Amino acid sequence: MNLTTRVGNPLSKEGIELLTESYVLMSSLYPEEDNHALSIGEFKADNIHFIIAEKNQIPCGCGAVAFQPLYGELKSIFVKKNSRGLGIGKLIITDLEKEAKGRQIKKLNLETGADLSQAIQLYTLLGFKECGPFGKYKAGPHSLFMTKALS
């Protein structure tokens, strides 16, 4: 099996499909006010690096890092249901972390669903630790915030 990532266009057919599938999943799990995903169009901003993961050259996941003045924020890390458990999420996060380090970013932050245990387990495995809200986020029953210092 060949797992790769590449810079993606969120407005491409595959970018729209992956982000829409992610939105549908999150909307089924959390109320609208607790969904903090960017709109598909917002992923085209200059401060965002968006990637698509492929399994045997077929798009199966995506993710992004939004560069802020003091940190990078992981956004919309998503792997299609039929591709989970293969290390694709780890590949996406690792590649986004490399991009952040290449831009001299010293810290990555993220917000995730408080009960997404598999995602939280992966973030923890990759060195993220729980923290409080950052940026414009507020504490809430459905959000968990994590951070990782980059060396």
Buried (B, 14 or more C-beta within 10 A) or exposed (E): EEBBBEEBEBEEEBBBEBBEBBBEBBEEEBEEEBEBBBEBEEBBEEEBBBBBBBBEEEBBBBBBBBBBEEBBBBBBBBBBEEBEEBBBBBBBBEBBBEBBBEEEBEBBBBBBBBEBEEBBEBBEEBBBEEBEEBEEBEEBEBBBBBBBEBE
